Amino acid sequence: MERRTIGATALAVGAVGLGCMPMSWAYSASRQRGTESLRTVHRALDLGSTLLDTADMYGPFTNELLLGRVLKERRSEAFVSTKVGLLVGEQHIVANGRPGYVRRACDASLRRLQTDVIDLYQLHRADPEVPVEETWGAMAELVRAGKVRALGLCAVGVRGGRRSGAGLYNGTIRQLERVQQVFPVSAVQAELSVWSPEALGSLLPWCAARGIGFLAAMPLGNGFLTGTLTPGQGFEPDDLRARHPRFTAEMMAANQPIVAGLRRVAARHGADVTPAQVALAWVLAQGPHVIPVPGTKQARWATENAGAAGLRLTPEDLAELRHLPAARGSWD
């Protein structure tokens, strides 16, 4: 698989990563299959999808524990990205960016992951009660202590610009500019896909101009862009799509033209090319610093996703995808 680099330190990873969240969080977590999840991680590594993206809050904690079972055997083949800054309570998810907590959380993640160093440690969310510079400073100390190799930040957009992305990530960019004064940012993780292209407006160019890697979260639109979901299908209560406005029966039907466009492009590249691979190839085409991180808990989908690294879209393909209708259904 093609290799891409993250940040000024040029950390090399496979062009397509593996999002591990669905293995224990947010997607019908009550029906997890540990053996299949382990097989999925092994398969991803076999195919060169070396970036494994997790977080301490997924589960919570169980996602890191699962990855630790693989890393115990194959640490040298993997690039480990995990996150800090969110705590899961009985009713709410709350941010905690206190320096002491960050240090303890890192040590706990290292134990669960069965490793002595985290390749990329990301701030999941900034704590509104703690200056972000203090949180980032504590994370920088972990780099100097040899527990972490590089730092990243997960971006949160404030809806406003939709298709253009105007103003969506202004707050995140200001935050990034602040922490850059403390310690270099190696990567930013934010949503980017054919049906959520807003990061193209300001955040992606900001990263490109500074040599910062961009980890594209939800590049398959929570599964919608795979073309395997049908309007009106039900979702388990613990599946985030059960509450997502784009996954009502009405909005899933309204957004079918997006999948149809992906199918048309896929057909031009051969019978074996899928809409999901086209969607991932579109993300890859947004710049050499962009790494899509599709989440899955099944080895067959990890195999399909990895195949997108070899798909090259033509200018005509990209033009057609650029003119697809904007997705309908919003949190606003």
Secondary structure, DSSP 8 states (H G I E B T S, - for coil): --EEEETTTTEEEESS-EE-GGGTSSS-GGG--HHHHHHHHHHHHHHT--EEE--TTTTTTHHHHHHHHHHHHHGGG-EEEEEESEEE-SS-EEE---HHHHHHHHHHHHHHHT-S-EEEEEE-S--TTS-HHHHHHHHHHHHHTTSEEEEEEE----SS-GGG-TTTTHHHHHHHHHHHTTS---EEEEE-BTTB-GGGTTHHHHHHHTT-EEEEESTTGGGGGGT---TT----TTSGGGS-GGGSHHHHHHTHHHHHHHHHHHHHT-TT--HHHHHHHHHHTT-TTEEEE-B-S-HHHHHHHHHGGG----HHHHHHHHTS--------
